[in-house]
Amino acid sequence: MLCQEQPRPLFWPDQTMSVLKSDRLKACGKLLSEVPAVGLFDSECSDKDAEALFALSYFAMEEPARSRRGAAARLHTLESLRARVLSSLAAEMALLSPDEHDLWVRSVLFGGRHYLSDPETLRPALSLVRRLWCGVRQENGQLVLTVPPQLRTASLLILAGEGHRKVREIVQQVFDRIDTSLYLLGVISPSSPEQHLAGLLAETHAAGRPDLIRRFLHACCEFAYDRDGRAYLVHPGLAEPARCLPLLAGSPKNPPGFLSMDEQALSAASDSLADLEDPLYERLLCLTLDVTRPEYDAEDVAEDLFILAKQSASLEAMEEVLAASLICLPTKEMRLALRDLYSQVPRWFFLASGVLQ
């Protein structure tokens, strides 16, 4: 997804990862509620409906800008869009994000309908809609994801194939590496995972599809752009990337890349960080587990504080976030645990100077 923050005073209690995540899920829910009632494969779908569906799809994001302006825009027929979707189905299924794949499989196996009662399903559902695979219905005030019969039948055959299983293993491996890299670094360039994944897919049925690789990244990562239009993948807890990305341009050296460490070195760095952070996390969690407010989750609060430390929030701001999450005043032990977390958690490299304090 695209992060679109406007410059404003940085109030850390309003910029925790859990708040940012909640805001994104609300935005996904709003977009899903505005999806056209007619799906691409519905019998009542017309060319006019197809144009509206195209406008919300990944295809529209990928069209050259000049083809989307005014009278120069190319019209899209129902049959042409259906053909584009079906021709790429096997490769695109193989390159779904893990959350998309899980939701797609469950929807296909359980009759082509899935109630979006879990907020965590909203983002992958929106991405599946943007692939023009699914429709959305409102039933008793609840969103329901629907899968057309044509795609369910084809998907069952694809899911049973060895080629699909092979690519899914590759995709999961790359996803895990992106996730680890973002936790270690905070920001990475999308070009590195794109090239890495393209190389791993070279001998598979999903080879030669940079468009589908970019869709995969949009489905599972947060994108932000600097003032020069350069794209970055950012950690979902990074508050206001628009403030932070200019620091990269002024850095004396380029940020560590996705491929700057091999698999073994990346794993070793992750394990080393876990050895440092896990005791800090467990200590804070044990102290706050029974005294967090009902609307908060203790694990989320602890994670929020770790991510704030990584982006150089001040100790005072972190104390404010902690206090707001509790039904009591922070104890001396809690404040000491938070101070140790603040002083020991490594900062993301481009914020290590504490410029956002």
N, C-alpha and C positions, 0 to 999 in steps of 0.2 A: 504494500500500500504506500501511498504518497503522504509524507508528513508535510502539512501546510501550516506552519506556525507564523503568526504575525509578531513582529518585535513588540515586546511589552515588558514591564517590570517582572523580574523573575521571583515569584513567590513559591518557594519549594513545597509547602504543603499542598499546593494546587498542581504540582508538577511531578508527583511521584509516579512510579511506573504503573501502579494499580489505577491511579486516576487517569493517566494517559490511555491505558488499555480500555478502561470503561468508556471513555470518550470515543475511542475508535469503534468499539462495539455498538455504541448508540448510533454512530454515523452509519455503520453497516446496516443496522436495523431500519433506519430511516430510508436508506437507498432501496433496500429490499421491499419496503412497503410501497415504493413508487414504481416498481417494476410493472411493465404492461401486463394486463391480465391474460393476453393471448401469447402462447409460447410458439417458438419457431416451427415445431412439428405438429401443432394443433391443426385439425382439419379446417377450422374457421380462420386461420392465419392468412392474411393477404399481403400483397407487395407493400402496401402502405404500412402494415404492421411490421413487416420485415425491416423497413427503413428505420423505424423507431427502435427495434431490437438491436440493429447494427450500431446505432448511436451509443448504446450503453455497453457494447461488447469490447473485448480485447482487440477485435479487428479495427475498430475505430481508433483505438490508442496507437495502433501500429501503422495506420495509413500515413503516407507523407503529408505534412501539414498543408502543402499547396493543394492537395486533392480534397481537403476538407473545407475549403473556403468558398462561400457563396455559390454562384452558378457553376463554378468549375467542379463542384463536388459530383462524384459519380453515384448514380442511383444503384441500389442493390436489390435484386429480385429475390423472391422467396426461394425459388429453385436454386439460384446460384449460392445463396447462403447455406441452404441445406447441404448442397454438394460440398462446400468448403468444410463444413463441420464433420460430415461423414468421412471425407477423404483423410482427415487427420486424426480420427478418433483413437486408433490404436496407439499412435505415437504420443498423442496428447494425454491419454490415460496413463501411459507409462511415466509421464513427466508431471503428474499432479504433485502438489505439495502433500506431505504426510496427512495433514488434517483434511484436505480435499479428498484424498484417496479413501480415507476412512469413512467420510460422510457419503461419498459416491457409492462405495461398496454396500454400505448399510441401506442406502436408498434403493439401489438396484435389487438387492436380495429380498427386501421387505415390501415388494409390490409397487415400487416407484413413488412412494410417499414417505416423507419424513417430517415430523413436527419439529420446528426449530425452537423447542422449549428451553434448551440449554444455550445461554448466550455465547458459549464458545463455538457453536456451530454457525453463527451469523457470518463470520468472515469467510470460511470456506464455502458457505452457501452462496454468498455474493460472487465469489470467484467462479463457481460453477455456472451461475447465471450469466456471467460475462463471457463464458465460453459458449454460450447459447445452447447449453445442454439441458437446462432446467427452467421450469416456471415457478412462480410463487403464487400461492392462494392465501386468502384470509379466511379462516374458519373459526368462528366463535372468538374473534379477537386475537387469534394466534396465527403466526405465519407457518405455512406448510410448503415444503419444497417438493416439487413434482418432477418426475422423470418420464419422458414419453416412451411408449412401448418400443418404438423403433430402436432407440438407444439402449434400452434395457436388454433386449435380445442380443444385440451386437456386443454389448459389454460383457455379458456372461461368457460368451465365447472367447473374448480377449482375456478375461481374468483367468481362464483355465489354461492359457498358453504358457509355455516355458519361457518364451521371449519376454513376456510381460514381467514375470517373476525376476528374471535376470536384471532388467532395467530398474525395477523397483529397489533392488538391493543397492545398485549404483546411486540412485537418487537419495536413498536414506543415508548412505555414506557421505555424500556431498552436503546434504542438509545438516547432518551432525557436525561436520567440519565448519560450516558457516556459523552455526550456533555457538560452537566453542570459540571460534575466532572473534565473533562479536562480543562475547563475554570478556575475552582477554583484552581486546583492542578498542571496543566501542564503535569503531567505524572501519569499514573496508570498501574497496572499490569493487563494483559488480563485475568488472571485466575479468578479474582473476577467477572467481568461481564459474563464470560463464565459459572461459577457456578450458578450465579443468574439467567441467562436466562434459563439454563438447568432445574432449579427447577421450574420456571414458566411454562415450556413446558411439565412438567411431565405427565399431563393428556390430552395431545393433540396429533394430528397425526404427529407432528414434534418432538416427544419425542425421546430420545436416539440417537441423531445425533450430537455428538460433532464436527464432520467434517464440518457440515453445519453451526454450530455456529461460528466456526473459519473462514469459508468463509465470513460470514456476517461481522465479525470484519475486515477482510482484505478489504472488499468492502467499508466500511464506515470510517475506521480509518487509521492513520499513525502508522506503526510499526517501532520500532528501537530496536537494540540489543546492550547490553553492552559487554565488553571484555570477559566475562564468558559465553556468549551466552544466557543470560536471556533476554526474550522479554518484551517490554514495549509498551503501547499505549501512543503516545505523541501528544500534541496539534499541529495542522497543522502549527502554527506560530513559533514553537520552532526551532530556528536556530541551526544547527549542534548538533543534539542529541549525537553524538559520543563524543563531548566535555563535555556534561552535565551529561550523565548517570553515569560516574565514581564518581560524587559527591554523588550519592545515596548510593553507597557502603561505602563511608566514613562517611555517616550520622550517628549520635549517636543513631538514632532510625529509624525504618522502615518508609517509606513514608505513609501518610494517605491512607487507602484503599478505594476502590469503595464502600465497604459495611460498612465503619466506621461510616456513618451517615444514619439514616433511611430517608424515603422519606420526612417526614415533616422537619427534620433538614436540609437536603440538600436544600430543597426549601427555608427555612428560610435563609440559608447562601447565596444562590443565590440572594434572594430579598434584603438582607442587602448590598451585594456588588453592586447591581444595584442602590440602593439609594445613594451610595457613588459615583459611576462612571458615572451615567447618566448625572448629571449636568456638570461634567467635559467634557464629550463627546459633549453635546449640545453646550457648550460655545466655544469649539475649532471648531466645525463644522460651527457654525454661522460666526465665524471670517474668515474662509477659503473657504466657499462654493462658492463664486463668483470669487475666485482668484487662483484656482488650475489650473494647466496646462491641456490642452485638453486631453492629453493621460492618465491623472489620474482621479480617481473618489474621490471626497471629503470624502465620507463615508469610502472608503477603506483606505485613508491616515490616517484618525482619528483612525480607527481600528488598522492599522499597528503601530501607535505610542503607543496605549494602550498595545499591545502585546510586543513591545520592552521594555516598562517600566516593565512589569511583569517579563521579563527575565534579568532585571538589566542592560540594556544598559545605557551608560552614557548620561547625559543631553546634552553634546556636540554632541554625535552621533544622538540623537533624533532631535536636532536643524538642523543638516545637512540633515536628512531625510525630515524634514518639508520644509526647504529652497528649496530642489531639486524638490519639488512637486508644487511650487508656480510660478506664472508669475511675482511676485514682491518680494522685500525683505520682510522677516517677520517683522511685525510691533511690537511695544512695547507691545501691548495688546496680540498679538499672543504668544510672548515669555513668557509673564507672565502666560498665560493660559497653555502653555506647561510646565512651571516650576511647576505649581500647579499639573498638571497631573503627572509629574515625582515624586513629593514628596508625593503624596497621594495615588496613585494606589498601592495596595498590590502586593508584589513580590511573584512569585511562591516559595514555601517553600524551595526547595533545591538550589535556587539561591538568597535567601534573603540577603546573605552577599555581593552581588555585585561582585562576583569573576570574572565575564566576562566583567567587565568594561575595 
